[in-house]
Amino acid sequence: MSPLLEAKGLTKHYGDTVALDGVDFRIDEGITGLLGPNGAGKSTAIKLFLGLLKPTGGSAEVMGERPYERLESRARLGYMPEHECLPPNMSASEFLIHMAQVSGIPPAQARTRTADILRHVGMDEERYRPIGGYSTGMQQRVKLAQALVHDPVLVMLDEATAGLDPSGREEMLELIRRTGRDFGISIVLSSHLMRDVESTCNRLVVLEGGQVMAQGTVSEFTEETQVLAIDVDEAHKELVVALKARGVDAKLEELTVVVEHATTEQYDSIREALVESNAPLRRLSQRRRHLTDIFRNSDQ
Amino acid sequence: MNESAGEIYDIGYQRYTGPREGRMRARKALFTNGIRTILGLGRGILPKVFPTVFASIAVLIAVNFAIVSSQGIPTDDLPDAAVFYRVVAYFMVLFSAIIAPDLVCPDRRSNVIHLYLVRPMSPTDYVATRWLAAFAFTLAILYIGQAVLFSGMTLGADEPLDYVRDNWLDIPRFLLGGLVLALYAATIPLAVSAFTTRRGYAQAFIIGLFFISVPVTAVFTKCEEFEEQQRGEFMEFVEVKCEPVAGTYTKWVALGDLTRVPVHVADLVFDKENSSNLSRLVRELPDFVPVGWFAILIAGSGFTMWWRYQRIAL
């Protein structure tokens, strides 16, 4: 199956500054995170795929086409920028009808699509009010809606949760998950927030310093470790003592007893230590790695 | 008690399977949006005032000319299609100075232009459709005014059919003259507006550019043809020979009044003498000079506008 996006030796220079240095990666259907710190080359990559920039070398292909050579290919792409991009004097409804037409949808269908998509992003009566009076969360929803109104195959979201409070952020992430899962629209989520990417995406491309640092499925990045986490309601210290007495290297991290380099042979010792210390077991699980751990390790 | 007649189900997200009309639909949408912006549709009262006032002025001037023409004054002295453009040109410049920044500055200020340019639309498409909206609206107002004027003069003539037979050449002339004026009014203000995101700055600059050129050109091209002289116990005005400040270059400097540049070309189209000082001076130049100057201003502004939008940083 041909990829939705494919970078082949993709290079972009701004004068002497190298934004992307001969990167190769592909993005298939699903929700893919484009992760990296500020200046990693994420936005440059998105602009190259949108056809807003021409590569200095290599190619950026969207569904087998180069968007900077064929503008029509952009009709199946959606883009939600990080910065403000909404006209304050227009209503969301009027604006989306206009943007659907700018994407090539005829006027009658543009009106129907607008009504549908505003309902899906949770905009009710406020859709008829000028956008200038919206909260940040509502504006983010309209930004997402304009990226989806023409039913793209792929939508690129640049820092989609920027400026949102925790609940607004979770709502937006849920909306993105629903777009990828229920709407069948593939998503590239560019973000520097690892938690957002980890909780939303199923694939990941990590950029740093204009190069691909890693790529793969999120589950590959967050695979189980040999660290065993034992959550008990009480008698934490007694459990640690009982484990150490059986030769198990255990330590207390806040309210979790952690056993590093746990082996299957040690499980019997752990069970015995739990019984001896009389600690009520709540959960025993192998810890998964978090993206933050990976980046922390790469920094060191 | 009422019983429910049916149930509502959420059928979920539906993929779009209808037609996609691509780049041409995008251009049409942006053109229509431009016309709506000019007319102030979907906004408050104030944005609707300017186009209404401009259209009313054009029509009122045409009606006034038509009424004057029906008073039986000898034909040569009547206001006609050429005079109509000379008068309307001032209002047209003022109007375009107000609407041109309204068309493009908010798109850049609110970054909506970024959303346009990631769709099947190039910067050239964007500039061309915005320009076309300004051009089409200005042209429509000019043609409506001329149509009212021509109809009024025809109906006011003693023999309407004879009037049409004798003056039918005015029709292609006012069509061409209107193109010249609308081209000018749409291009230069939009080129200036491409350099700022602030509507107010652009409007002030365009109005300043046009209307400062009027007194500046006048200072360099006019001379007091009359002066006060003592005659016995009385002062009286006496016509004297004088030399303008610009000396032998005066007829060239006369091209500097930016509000009159398209009018000089329109006068050539109508092949009518204009009694104003500037027009008399420009008439001393070969015909290709005012036409060439007009072409340079349009081509220069058009290229500048195009070049500016190729370099929009996204």
Interface residues (C-beta under 8 A of the other chain):
Chain A: K47 L50 G51 L52 L71 E72 S73 R74 A75 L77 Y79 P81 H83 E84 C85 L86 P87 P88 N89 M90 E94 H98 M99 Q101 V102 S103 G104 I105 P106 Q109 R113 D116 H120 Q146 H150 D151 D182 F183 G184
Chain B: G12 Y13 Q14 R15 Y16 G18 P19 R20 E21 G22 R23 R25 A26 K28 A29 L30 N33 G42 R43 P106 D107 S110 N111 V112 H114 L115 Y116 L117 V118 R119 P120 M121 S122 L314
